[in-house]
Amino acid sequence: SLDPVRWPIEASADNGTTWIQVSASAWRLSGDGTYSFYDHLSYPTSIDRESQVDYDLRPPWPWVLDWLVAYFINALGFLGCFVAAVNGRNELVKIFWIAFYLMGGIMFFIAALGYQADGNTRSAAACWLEMVPQIA
């Protein structure tokens, strides 16, 4: 028999009357802290019978760059543009706008490479697509 590679995990808080999905064989953590579960996608299990699978529920470093650092940089950029515009420094607005969008694009680029190196191609593809408006 083969090991299961696709599964949903459901939980009930009322002795089995209602069930909600809490995990799956594949999932993605969004920037707002919510999870998307893909129980129709397989989990890459090992064919070795003695292998052990360890789960680390900490957010991966590419996610931190993708969602926290890049958007923090954008917020600082918008704040810098606002302060420069209010003070009549229009030449600084253009410099801030270009610099902070470029830094955000670099964060998405590094995060996409990190996702790709970890084998998380779905998140890498999403990151590559997020990078396009940053550099276009």
OpenMM code with the backbone's topology and positions (N, CA, C; nanometers):
from openmm import Vec3, app, unit

residues = "SER LEU ASP PRO VAL ARG TRP PRO ILE GLU ALA SER ALA ASP ASN GLY THR THR TRP ILE GLN VAL SER ALA SER ALA TRP ARG LEU SER GLY ASP GLY THR TYR SER PHE TYR ASP HIS LEU SER TYR PRO THR SER ILE ASP ARG GLU SER GLN VAL ASP TYR ASP LEU ARG PRO PRO TRP PRO TRP VAL LEU ASP TRP LEU VAL ALA TYR PHE ILE ASN ALA LEU GLY PHE LEU GLY CYS PHE VAL ALA ALA VAL ASN GLY ARG ASN GLU LEU VAL LYS ILE PHE TRP ILE ALA PHE TYR LEU MET GLY GLY ILE MET PHE PHE ILE ALA ALA LEU GLY TYR GLN ALA ASP GLY ASN THR ARG SER ALA ALA ALA CYS TRP LEU GLU MET VAL PRO GLN ILE ALA".split()
positions = [
    Vec3(0.0842, -0.1185, 0.0000),
    Vec3(0.0000, 0.0000, 0.0000),
    Vec3(0.0883, 0.1243, 0.0000),
    Vec3(0.0380, 0.2312, -0.0578),
    Vec3(0.1127, 0.3560, -0.0676),
    Vec3(0.0787, 0.4489, 0.0480),
    Vec3(0.1724, 0.5355, 0.0831),
    Vec3(0.1467, 0.6352, 0.1862),
    Vec3(0.0490, 0.7390, 0.1325),
    Vec3(-0.0382, 0.7901, 0.2180),
    Vec3(-0.1282, 0.8972, 0.1714),
    Vec3(-0.0492, 1.0248, 0.1479),
    Vec3(-0.0735, 1.0892, 0.0373),
    Vec3(-0.0023, 1.2127, 0.0060),
    Vec3(-0.0963, 1.3316, -0.0082),
    Vec3(-0.2277, 1.3073, -0.0059),
    Vec3(-0.3259, 1.4161, -0.0105),
    Vec3(-0.4235, 1.3954, 0.1046),
    Vec3(-0.4417, 1.4997, 0.1835),
    Vec3(-0.5334, 1.4842, 0.2960),
    Vec3(-0.5835, 1.6190, 0.3449),
    Vec3(-0.7074, 1.6221, 0.3928),
    Vec3(-0.7549, 1.7367, 0.4703),
    Vec3(-0.7485, 1.7018, 0.6187),
    Vec3(-0.7348, 1.8015, 0.7034),
    Vec3(-0.7419, 1.7822, 0.8482),
    Vec3(-0.8546, 1.8714, 0.8978),
    Vec3(-0.9512, 1.8086, 0.9620),
    Vec3(-1.0667, 1.8823, 1.0119),
    Vec3(-1.0716, 1.8743, 1.1636),
    Vec3(-1.1348, 1.9735, 1.2248),
    Vec3(-1.1493, 1.9770, 1.3706),
    Vec3(-1.2921, 2.0158, 1.4053),
    Vec3(-1.3355, 1.9684, 1.5205),
    Vec3(-1.4689, 1.9996, 1.5692),
    Vec3(-1.4577, 2.0514, 1.7117),
    Vec3(-1.5301, 2.1585, 1.7399),
    Vec3(-1.5306, 2.2142, 1.8749),
    Vec3(-1.6589, 2.1790, 1.9496),
    Vec3(-1.7481, 2.1019, 1.8848),
    Vec3(-1.8765, 2.0716, 1.9483),
    Vec3(-1.9088, 1.9219, 1.9429),
    Vec3(-1.8105, 1.8410, 1.9778),
    Vec3(-1.8268, 1.6954, 1.9849),
    Vec3(-1.8700, 1.6322, 1.8528),
    Vec3(-1.8194, 1.6850, 1.7424),
    Vec3(-1.8409, 1.6233, 1.6128),
    Vec3(-1.9671, 1.6634, 1.5401),
    Vec3(-2.0388, 1.7643, 1.5871),
    Vec3(-2.1595, 1.8078, 1.5175),
    Vec3(-2.1236, 1.8854, 1.3915),
    Vec3(-2.0314, 1.9796, 1.4032),
    Vec3(-1.9834, 2.0550, 1.2870),
    Vec3(-1.8318, 2.0424, 1.2793),
    Vec3(-1.7831, 2.0431, 1.1590),
    Vec3(-1.6405, 2.0268, 1.1349),
    Vec3(-1.5912, 2.1406, 1.0468),
    Vec3(-1.4688, 2.1900, 1.0756),
    Vec3(-1.4056, 2.2901, 0.9901),
    Vec3(-1.2666, 2.2393, 0.9523),
    Vec3(-1.2241, 2.2755, 0.8329),
    Vec3(-1.0908, 2.2347, 0.7878),
    Vec3(-0.9864, 2.3241, 0.8530),
    Vec3(-0.8845, 2.2633, 0.9129),
    Vec3(-0.7804, 2.3387, 0.9822),
    Vec3(-0.6432, 2.3206, 0.9182),
    Vec3(-0.6290, 2.2248, 0.8275),
    Vec3(-0.5031, 2.2047, 0.7585),
    Vec3(-0.5267, 2.1127, 0.6390),
    Vec3(-0.4223, 2.0932, 0.5599),
    Vec3(-0.4312, 2.0056, 0.4434),
    Vec3(-0.2905, 1.9662, 0.4018),
    Vec3(-0.2839, 1.8817, 0.3013),
    Vec3(-0.1548, 1.8342, 0.2532),
    Vec3(-0.0722, 1.9468, 0.1914),
    Vec3(-0.1363, 2.0498, 0.1406),
    Vec3(-0.0671, 2.1682, 0.0875),
    Vec3(-0.1434, 2.2909, 0.1367),
    Vec3(-0.0711, 2.3951, 0.1735),
    Vec3(-0.1341, 2.5160, 0.2235),
    Vec3(-0.0451, 2.6349, 0.1945),
    Vec3(-0.1041, 2.7554, 0.2055),
    Vec3(-0.0299, 2.8796, 0.1836),
    Vec3(-0.0726, 2.9803, 0.2887),
    Vec3(0.0238, 3.0453, 0.3494),
    Vec3(-0.0006, 3.1485, 0.4499),
    Vec3(-0.0079, 3.2834, 0.3801),
    Vec3(-0.1192, 3.3531, 0.3964),
    Vec3(-0.1379, 3.4840, 0.3340),
    Vec3(-0.0849, 3.5941, 0.4244),
    Vec3(-0.0750, 3.7115, 0.3701),
    Vec3(-0.0207, 3.8236, 0.4455),
    Vec3(-0.1072, 3.8687, 0.5609),
    Vec3(-0.2376, 3.8427, 0.5533),
    Vec3(-0.3253, 3.8808, 0.6633),
    Vec3(-0.3315, 3.7743, 0.7722),
    Vec3(-0.2480, 3.6703, 0.7596),
    Vec3(-0.2414, 3.5663, 0.8610),
    Vec3(-0.3376, 3.4515, 0.8406),
    Vec3(-0.4132, 3.4536, 0.7315),
    Vec3(-0.5058, 3.3441, 0.7031),
    Vec3(-0.4368, 3.2387, 0.6175),
    Vec3(-0.4891, 3.1180, 0.6249),
    Vec3(-0.4329, 3.0070, 0.5498),
    Vec3(-0.5276, 2.9683, 0.4373),
    Vec3(-0.4700, 2.9288, 0.3242),
    Vec3(-0.5462, 2.8686, 0.2152),
    Vec3(-0.5047, 2.7229, 0.2092),
    Vec3(-0.6032, 2.6330, 0.2141),
    Vec3(-0.5752, 2.4899, 0.2160),
    Vec3(-0.6042, 2.4288, 0.0800),
    Vec3(-0.5148, 2.3416, 0.0346),
    Vec3(-0.5264, 2.2753, -0.0955),
    Vec3(-0.5145, 2.1248, -0.0736),
    Vec3(-0.6251, 2.0619, -0.0288),
    Vec3(-0.6191, 1.9191, -0.0015),
    Vec3(-0.6189, 1.8347, -0.1283),
    Vec3(-0.6405, 1.8965, -0.2434),
    Vec3(-0.6325, 1.8224, -0.3692),
    Vec3(-0.4889, 1.8151, -0.4221),
    Vec3(-0.3970, 1.8904, -0.3610),
    Vec3(-0.2559, 1.8858, -0.4005),
    Vec3(-0.1807, 1.7912, -0.3071),
    Vec3(-0.0812, 1.7257, -0.3603),
    Vec3(-0.0109, 1.6251, -0.2810),
    Vec3(0.1025, 1.6863, -0.1997),
    Vec3(0.1343, 1.6175, -0.0909),
    Vec3(0.2464, 1.6536, -0.0062),
    Vec3(0.3650, 1.5681, -0.0483),
    Vec3(0.4827, 1.6268, -0.0628),
    Vec3(0.5980, 1.5486, -0.1112),
    Vec3(0.6518, 1.4533, -0.0028),
    Vec3(0.5962, 1.3349, 0.0041),
    Vec3(0.6428, 1.2369, 0.1026),
    Vec3(0.7599, 1.1573, 0.0472),
    Vec3(0.8386, 1.1044, 0.1370),
    Vec3(0.9525, 1.0213, 0.0993),
    Vec3(0.9052, 0.8781, 0.0773),
    Vec3(0.9700, 0.8066, -0.0130),
    Vec3(0.9349, 0.6663, -0.0334),
    Vec3(1.0080, 0.5755, 0.0645),
    Vec3(1.1024, 0.6306, 0.1398),
    Vec3(1.1748, 0.5541, 0.2402),
    Vec3(1.0847, 0.5315, 0.3614),
    Vec3(1.0678, 0.4060, 0.4020),
    Vec3(0.9796, 0.3711, 0.5129),
    Vec3(1.0318, 0.4197, 0.6473),
    Vec3(1.1596, 0.4451, 0.6594),
    Vec3(1.2176, 0.4879, 0.7863),
    Vec3(1.2308, 0.6395, 0.7960),
    Vec3(1.1788, 0.7118, 0.6975),
    Vec3(1.1956, 0.8575, 0.6981),
    Vec3(1.1023, 0.9223, 0.7995),
    Vec3(1.1424, 1.0374, 0.8451),
    Vec3(1.0649, 1.1136, 0.9422),
    Vec3(1.0362, 1.2503, 0.8825),
    Vec3(0.9143, 1.2975, 0.8976),
    Vec3(0.8745, 1.4285, 0.8484),
    Vec3(0.8606, 1.5215, 0.9684),
    Vec3(0.9364, 1.6297, 0.9673),
    Vec3(0.9294, 1.7287, 1.0743),
    Vec3(0.8555, 1.8513, 1.0224),
    Vec3(0.7663, 1.9046, 1.1036),
    Vec3(0.6909, 2.0236, 1.0681),
    Vec3(0.7420, 2.1415, 1.1493),
    Vec3(0.7659, 2.2512, 1.0824),
    Vec3(0.8062, 2.3745, 1.1474),
    Vec3(0.6996, 2.4784, 1.1149),
    Vec3(0.6233, 2.5182, 1.2135),
    Vec3(0.5116, 2.6078, 1.1895),
    Vec3(0.5480, 2.7556, 1.1965),
    Vec3(0.6757, 2.7853, 1.2108),
    Vec3(0.7177, 2.9257, 1.2052),
    Vec3(0.7067, 2.9746, 1.0612),
    Vec3(0.6776, 3.1035, 1.0415),
    Vec3(0.6732, 3.1532, 0.9038),
    Vec3(0.8124, 3.1464, 0.8419),
    Vec3(0.8240, 3.0997, 0.7185),
    Vec3(0.9551, 3.0942, 0.6541),
    Vec3(1.0075, 3.2346, 0.6250),
    Vec3(1.1403, 3.2480, 0.6157),
    Vec3(1.1999, 3.3803, 0.5956),
    Vec3(1.1541, 3.4454, 0.4657),
    Vec3(1.1277, 3.3701, 0.3551),
    Vec3(1.0760, 3.4404, 0.2375),
    Vec3(0.9393, 3.5046, 0.2630),
    Vec3(0.8567, 3.4407, 0.3466),
    Vec3(0.7262, 3.4987, 0.3788),
    Vec3(0.7434, 3.6291, 0.4546),
    Vec3(0.8407, 3.6336, 0.5455),
    Vec3(0.8659, 3.7565, 0.6214),
    Vec3(0.9057, 3.8694, 0.5266),
    Vec3(0.9923, 3.8385, 0.4294),
    Vec3(1.0300, 3.9408, 0.3308),
    Vec3(0.9122, 3.9781, 0.2426),
    Vec3(0.8379, 3.8777, 0.1979),
    Vec3(0.7281, 3.8980, 0.1034),
    Vec3(0.6160, 3.9812, 0.1640),
    Vec3(0.5773, 3.9533, 0.2871),
    Vec3(0.4614, 4.0186, 0.3454),
    Vec3(0.4956, 4.1279, 0.4450),
    Vec3(0.5946, 4.1097, 0.5264),
    Vec3(0.6198, 4.2094, 0.6304),
    Vec3(0.7167, 4.3180, 0.5852),
    Vec3(0.8353, 4.2795, 0.5426),
    Vec3(0.9389, 4.3773, 0.5109),
    Vec3(0.9023, 4.4601, 0.3877),
    Vec3(0.8555, 4.3956, 0.2808),
    Vec3(0.8249, 4.4686, 0.1578),
    Vec3(0.7133, 4.5712, 0.1803),
    Vec3(0.6105, 4.5340, 0.2534),
    Vec3(0.5014, 4.6281, 0.2767),
    Vec3(0.5399, 4.7352, 0.3783),
    Vec3(0.6275, 4.7029, 0.4714),
    Vec3(0.6797, 4.8044, 0.5631),
    Vec3(0.7612, 4.9075, 0.4847),
    Vec3(0.8406, 4.8604, 0.3886),
    Vec3(0.9183, 4.9518, 0.3040),
    Vec3(0.8245, 5.0410, 0.2228),
    Vec3(0.7178, 4.9823, 0.1681),
    Vec3(0.6217, 5.0633, 0.0926),
    Vec3(0.5543, 5.1668, 0.1820),
    Vec3(0.5204, 5.1305, 0.3046),
    Vec3(0.4576, 5.2262, 0.3959),
    Vec3(0.5525, 5.3420, 0.4261),
    Vec3(0.6799, 5.3092, 0.4485),
    Vec3(0.7776, 5.4159, 0.4711),
    Vec3(0.7927, 5.5045, 0.3475),
    Vec3(0.7865, 5.4427, 0.2294),
    Vec3(0.7967, 5.5197, 0.1059),
    Vec3(0.6809, 5.6167, 0.0891),
    Vec3(0.5583, 5.5696, 0.1164),
    Vec3(0.4424, 5.6571, 0.1063),
    Vec3(0.4493, 5.7689, 0.2102),
    Vec3(0.4953, 5.7352, 0.3305),
    Vec3(0.5110, 5.8368, 0.4338),
    Vec3(0.6162, 5.9401, 0.3929),
    Vec3(0.7285, 5.8926, 0.3376),
    Vec3(0.8327, 5.9843, 0.2910),
    Vec3(0.7830, 6.0758, 0.1805),
    Vec3(0.7064, 6.0204, 0.0862),
    Vec3(0.6489, 6.1021, -0.0208),
    Vec3(0.5523, 6.2065, 0.0352),
    Vec3(0.4711, 6.1644, 0.1304),
    Vec3(0.3756, 6.2571, 0.1918),
    Vec3(0.4468, 6.3722, 0.2623),
    Vec3(0.5472, 6.3391, 0.3435),
    Vec3(0.6199, 6.4425, 0.4177),
    Vec3(0.6921, 6.5366, 0.3218),
    Vec3(0.7538, 6.4810, 0.2173),
    Vec3(0.8243, 6.5655, 0.1205),
    Vec3(0.7265, 6.6559, 0.0449),
    Vec3(0.6095, 6.6025, 0.0076),
    Vec3(0.5110, 6.6823, -0.0657),
    Vec3(0.4536, 6.7931, 0.0214),
    Vec3(0.4247, 6.7630, 0.1478),
    Vec3(0.3698, 6.8642, 0.2384),
    Vec3(0.4698, 6.9769, 0.2594),
    Vec3(0.5981, 6.9442, 0.2610),
    Vec3(0.7015, 7.0455, 0.2797),
    Vec3(0.7460, 7.1106, 0.1502),
    Vec3(0.6774, 7.0810, 0.0397),
    Vec3(0.7080, 7.1452, -0.0879),
    Vec3(0.8345, 7.0954, -0.1550),
    Vec3(0.8838, 6.9793, -0.1190),
    Vec3(1.0057, 6.9230, -0.1773),
    Vec3(0.9679, 6.8216, -0.2852),
    Vec3(0.9124, 6.8701, -0.3956),
    Vec3(0.8612, 6.7835, -0.5008),
    Vec3(0.9692, 6.6978, -0.5654),
    Vec3(1.0921, 6.7450, -0.5700),
    Vec3(1.1994, 6.6641, -0.6287),
    Vec3(1.2285, 6.5411, -0.5426),
    Vec3(1.2088, 6.5537, -0.4108),
    Vec3(1.2286, 6.4389, -0.3214),
    Vec3(1.1173, 6.3355, -0.3357),
    Vec3(0.9968, 6.3808, -0.3711),
    Vec3(0.8850, 6.2862, -0.3874),
    Vec3(0.9194, 6.1843, -0.4950),
    Vec3(0.9709, 6.2323, -0.6080),
    Vec3(1.0064, 6.1411, -0.7170),
    Vec3(1.1186, 6.0454, -0.6752),
    Vec3(1.2168, 6.0954, -0.6039),
    Vec3(1.3281, 6.0113, -0.5580),
    Vec3(1.2782, 5.9067, -0.4592),
    Vec3(1.1953, 5.9496, -0.3620),
    Vec3(1.1390, 5.8540, -0.2660),
    Vec3(1.0557, 5.7484, -0.3376),
    Vec3(0.9708, 5.7917, -0.4296),
    Vec3(0.8814, 5.6992, -0.5006),
    Vec3(0.9617, 5.5916, -0.5732),
    Vec3(1.0617, 5.6326, -0.6466),
    Vec3(1.1443, 5.5368, -0.7219),
    Vec3(1.2240, 5.4475, -0.6272),
    Vec3(1.2865, 5.5066, -0.5265),
    Vec3(1.3724, 5.4296, -0.4360),
    Vec3(1.2934, 5.3250, -0.3575),
    Vec3(1.1801, 5.3623, -0.3031),
    Vec3(1.1060, 5.2678, -0.2207),
    Vec3(1.0375, 5.1604, -0.3044),
    Vec3(0.9900, 5.1927, -0.4232),
    Vec3(0.9343, 5.0876, -0.5090),
    Vec3(1.0441, 4.9939, -0.5574),
    Vec3(1.1605, 5.0472, -0.5832),
    Vec3(1.2727, 4.9614, -0.6228),
    Vec3(1.3131, 4.8689, -0.5077),
    Vec3(1.3190, 4.9217, -0.3856),
    Vec3(1.3526, 4.8367, -0.2706),
    Vec3(1.2447, 4.7315, -0.2463),
    Vec3(1.1179, 4.7666, -0.2645),
    Vec3(1.0100, 4.6680, -0.2519),
    Vec3(1.0231, 4.5590, -0.3564),
    Vec3(1.0564, 4.5963, -0.4797),
    Vec3(1.0774, 4.4969, -0.5854),
    Vec3(1.1937, 4.4044, -0.5538),
    Vec3(1.2989, 4.4600, -0.4948),
    Vec3(1.4147, 4.3768, -0.4565),
    Vec3(1.3741, 4.2777, -0.3471),
    Vec3(1.2914, 4.3207, -0.2512),
    Vec3(1.2445, 4.2295, -0.1456),
    Vec3(1.1617, 4.1163, -0.2047),
    Vec3(1.0719, 4.1486, -0.3004),
    Vec3(0.9924, 4.0442, -0.3662),
    Vec3(1.0826, 3.9494, -0.4446),
    Vec3(1.1862, 4.0033, -0.5098),
    Vec3(1.2794, 3.9203, -0.5865),
    Vec3(1.3525, 3.8218, -0.4950),
    Vec3(1.4043, 3.8715, -0.3822),
    Vec3(1.4763, 3.7848, -0.2885),
    Vec3(1.3812, 3.6805, -0.2295),
    Vec3(1.2586, 3.7222, -0.1952),
    Vec3(1.1605, 3.6277, -0.1402),
    Vec3(1.1249, 3.5206, -0.2427),
    Vec3(1.1082, 3.5594, -0.3689),
    Vec3(1.0764, 3.4611, -0.4726),
    Vec3(1.1895, 3.3603, -0.4891),
    Vec3(1.3135, 3.4072, -0.4855),
    Vec3(1.4267, 3.3144, -0.4924),
    Vec3(1.4288, 3.2215, -0.3711),
    Vec3(1.3963, 3.2740, -0.2532),
    Vec3(1.3918, 3.1917, -0.1328),
    Vec3(1.2829, 3.0862, -0.1387),
    Vec3(1.1638, 3.1264, -0.1856),
    Vec3(1.0553, 3.0286, -0.2015),
    Vec3(1.0971, 2.9201, -0.3007),
    Vec3(1.1581, 2.9612, -0.4115),
    Vec3(1.2007, 2.8651, -0.5136),
    Vec3(1.3053, 2.7694, -0.4573),
    Vec3(1.3997, 2.8214, -0.3796),
    Vec3(1.5033, 2.7366, -0.3207),
    Vec3(1.4441, 2.6373, -0.2211),
    Vec3(1.3355, 2.6767, -0.1518),
    Vec3(1.2696, 2.5875, -0.0569),
    Vec3(1.1764, 2.4882, -0.1256),
    Vec3(1.1570, 2.5028, -0.2570),
    Vec3(1.0683, 2.4126, -0.3304),
    Vec3(0.9225, 2.4533, -0.3256),
    Vec3(0.8935, 2.5730, -0.2794),
    Vec3(0.7561, 2.6220, -0.2701),
    Vec3(0.7252, 2.7028, -0.3956),
    Vec3(0.6959, 2.6318, -0.5036),
    Vec3(0.6806, 2.6987, -0.6332),
    Vec3(0.5539, 2.7832, -0.6420),
    Vec3(0.4471, 2.7454, -0.5704),
    Vec3(0.3247, 2.8264, -0.5741),
    Vec3(0.3498, 2.9647, -0.5149),
    Vec3(0.4151, 2.9698, -0.4000),
    Vec3(0.4442, 3.0996, -0.3384),
    Vec3(0.5481, 3.1767, -0.4191),
    Vec3(0.6430, 3.1053, -0.4804),
    Vec3(0.7426, 3.1723, -0.5646),
    Vec3(0.6743, 3.2378, -0.6841),
    Vec3(0.5805, 3.1672, -0.7466),
    Vec3(0.5096, 3.2242, -0.8619),
    Vec3(0.4281, 3.3460, -0.8207),
    Vec3(0.3619, 3.3377, -0.7059),
    Vec3(0.2863, 3.4532, -0.6575),
    Vec3(0.3783, 3.5711, -0.6310),
    Vec3(0.4962, 3.5434, -0.5787),
    Vec3(0.5925, 3.6490, -0.5493),
    Vec3(0.6460, 3.7124, -0.6782),
    Vec3(0.6749, 3.6282, -0.7785),
    Vec3(0.7199, 3.6827, -0.9071),
    Vec3(0.6120, 3.7746, -0.9647),
    Vec3(0.4854, 3.7351, -0.9518),
    Vec3(0.3769, 3.8167, -1.0061),
    Vec3(0.3584, 3.9462, -0.9268),
    Vec3(0.3859, 3.9425, -0.7952),
    Vec3(0.3778, 4.0648, -0.7147),
    Vec3(0.4897, 4.1616, -0.7509),
    Vec3(0.5996, 4.1088, -0.7998),
    Vec3(0.7145, 4.1927, -0.8312),
    Vec3(0.6920, 4.2744, -0.9583),
    Vec3(0.6094, 4.2260, -1.0496),
    Vec3(0.5924, 4.2929, -1.1789),
    Vec3(0.5443, 4.4380, -1.1634),
    Vec3(0.4382, 4.4663, -1.0842),
    Vec3(0.3994, 4.6075, -1.0710),
    Vec3(0.5031, 4.6921, -0.9999),
    Vec3(0.5888, 4.6299, -0.9204),
    Vec3(0.6898, 4.7060, -0.8480),
    Vec3(0.7967, 4.7615, -0.9427),
    Vec3(0.8297, 4.6881, -1.0478),
    Vec3(0.9364, 4.7327, -1.1362),
    Vec3(0.8876, 4.7834, -1.2701),
    Vec3(0.7579, 4.7690, -1.2974),
    Vec3(0.7051, 4.8104, -1.4284),
    Vec3(0.6796, 4.9604, -1.4308),
] * unit.nanometer
topology = app.Topology()
chain = topology.addChain("A")
for resn in residues:
    res = topology.addResidue(resn, chain)
    for name in ("N", "CA", "C"):
        topology.addAtom(name, app.Element.getBySymbol(name[0]), res)
